[in-house]
Amino acid sequence: MSETSRLLDLPLAHLYRPSALKGKAPLLVLLHGYGSNMHDLFGFAPYLNKDFAIVALQAPIHLGGPSYAWYDIYFDQPQGKWNDEAQARVSVSLILDVLEKIVDQLDVDPNLLNLLGFSQGAILSYAAAMSQGELHKVACLSGYLNEAILPEFAVLNSCPNTQFFISHGDQDQVIPVAWAQRSKSQLQELGCQLEYHEFPVGHGVSPENFAALNNFLNRTDA
């Protein structure tokens, strides 16, 4: 079944790859970065475990052409670059709502809900994990934990059973690797389970990074 053979009833544009399992599949939701679209991370789908039901979401803010964002970033303001944190909080709530709708429409295991985000999508993945509290695995590629975008109901220690994968390029000039290192320390202080990697690249995903990510996603609980 191709990604265009069935669409779900969701408030966001999306691509969907069904699981090879007949029921109670693990779900993997993909959140792209700023200026990208749903096709970006969906390129990983052919190389990911066929047991996953995969849904790649497209952010709601159209920047023009094929570019979308979860929240605006203002680059040329007098006070310097800044993020629209109010928009980010709205997007976190939207993602959580979409997760519920996917669970209602697909025969997936509610105990095996997973998020994978890159850059801005990773930032929202952190926030969604802190807000939802029951996600199984959360992979944050080239992002960081931004407490300012957590919804009011979010609790920083609400996800002790979530397994985090954090990866970052040590030459990243978009989001400094120090921000990822700080996020690692924050999660460790909260008692979260995490796997942390740095790779000799910039703001992107190297083959070695993808291999480590795939190992994380495929690893079953002991």
N, C-alpha and C positions, 0 to 999 in steps of 0.2 A: 504494500500500500504506500503510495507516495504522500508527500506532505500536503499535496493539494487535493487529495481524494476525500478528505473530510475536514471541515472546519468546526471549531467549537463555538458555542454561543458565549462570546467574551466581549467585554467593552474595549479590548485592545486588539489591533491587528496581530496576527500570530502565524506561526508555522508549526505543524504537528507531525511527529513521527510516532506511530503506534508502537507499543511493546510487542515483542514476539510471544509473550506469555498470554495465556487465555484469560487471565484475571488476576487481580491483586498485584498489579505491577508496581515497581518503584517508579516514582515520578521525578523527573528532572526538568526544572524550569530555568530557562536561560535569559539573562538580562544583559543586553549589550551596553556599550559605553556611549559617551557623549559624541554626537555627530555621526553615529552609525545607524544600523537598523537591524531588523529581525533576522536578516540573512547572514549576518556576520558570524555570530557564535553557532548558528545552525550548521555552519560548515564543519563543525566538530562531529555532528550527528552520525555520519557513516563510520566513524572510528570509535564510537562509544558503545558500550555493552547493549546488545539488542534487547535485553530484558527491560531497559528503561523506556517508559513512555516519555517522550521529549516534547516540550512545548517552548518555543522561542517567542518571547513577547516583543512587541515593538512599542517603544516609548510614546507617550501621547503628544509631545511637543514637536511640531514639524519645523525644522530649521531651514527648510528649502531643499529641493531635489530629493536625494535619497537619505538625507540626514535628519535624525531625530534625537531628542534628548528627554531625560526624565525630569530635569529641571534646568533652567537657564543659568548660564555662566556669563557674567558681564566682564569682558576682558579690558575694556578701555575707559573705565570710570575714573574720575579724579582721585577717588580713595583707593584705587588699585582694583585688581580682579576680585570679584566676590560672587558667591553662589546664592541663588534664590532659595533659601532654606524653607520658606513656606511652601513653595512648589515641591520641594523634595519631600516634605512631610505628607503632602497630598499623594505623591507618587508611591510612597511606602504604603499608605492605607489602600491605595488602588491595587497594588501588587498583592496585598493580603486578601483583598476581596476577590481578585482573580484566582488566587490559589483555592479559595473555597469553591468557586464556580467550577474549576477544573475537577476537583475532587467529586463534586456532585454529578459531573457529566461523564467521567471516565471511571472504569473499574480499576482504580489504583489503591494501593495499600496506604491508608491514612497515617500509618506509622513510618512510612518510607517516603516522606516528602523532602525533596532536595532542591537547593538553589545553586546556580553557578552564575556569577557575575564578573564582568570585566570593567575596570576603571569606575565610571559613574555607576554602572550596574553592580559592581562589587560594593561600593559605598552603600547602595540601597540594600544589598544582600545582608550586610552587617545589621543595618537598621531593622530589616524585616525579621531577622533571627531574634533580635532582642525584643521585638514586639510580639511575635507569634509564639515563641517559647517551646514549640514542639517539632521544629524541623529536625530532620535526621542528620543530613550533611549540608554544609554550606561552604562553597568554594569561592574565595575572594581573590581574584587575580588583579594585581596592580591597583588596589584600592586602599581604603583605610576606614577605621571606625570613627564616624563623625557624630558625636553625641547631640549636636545641635539640631539634627534632623530627626531625632527619635520622636515619634508621636507621644502625646502627653501620657498615654496609658502604658508606655513601654517601661520595662524594668530591666536595668542593666544585668542583673544576675538571674534572668528568667529562663536561661537556656543551658542548664548544667549538663543536659544529655545530648546536646547538639555537638557534632564533630565538625570542626572547622579546618579548612585547608587554606592557608595563606601563602601566596607566592608573589614575588616582586623582582623586578630587574634592578640590580645594584647600580645601573647607569641611567635609571629613569629620570628624565628631566621634566616630566609632566607632573608626576606625583612622587615626591622624594621618598627614597627607600626608608628614611628615618621615620616617616609617618606609618609605614607598615610595621616597622620594629616597635613603635609605640603601641600600635594596635595589638601586636602579639603580647606585649607586657600587660596591657589592660585585660585581655582575655585570660591570661595566666592568673592575674590577681583575682579574677572572678571565678576561677576554678574550672574554666571551660577546657574541653578537650580540643587540642589543636595540633596541626602539623604545619611547620613553617619552612619555607624554602626561599633562597635568593639565587638568582641566576645572572650571569654576566651579559645582560642585555639591557635595552632601554625599555620604553613603554610598549611592551608587546609580550607575546607568548612564544617562547622558544620550543623546539622539539623536545628538549629535556624537561621543560616545564610541563608540556602536555603529557608526557609519559608519566611524570610523577602525579599529575592530576588524575589520569586514568587509573593508576594504581590505587589512589585514594578512593575513587568512586567505586571501584570493583571490590575493594576489600570488604569482607563481611565481618560482622561483629564476632568477637571471640565468645 
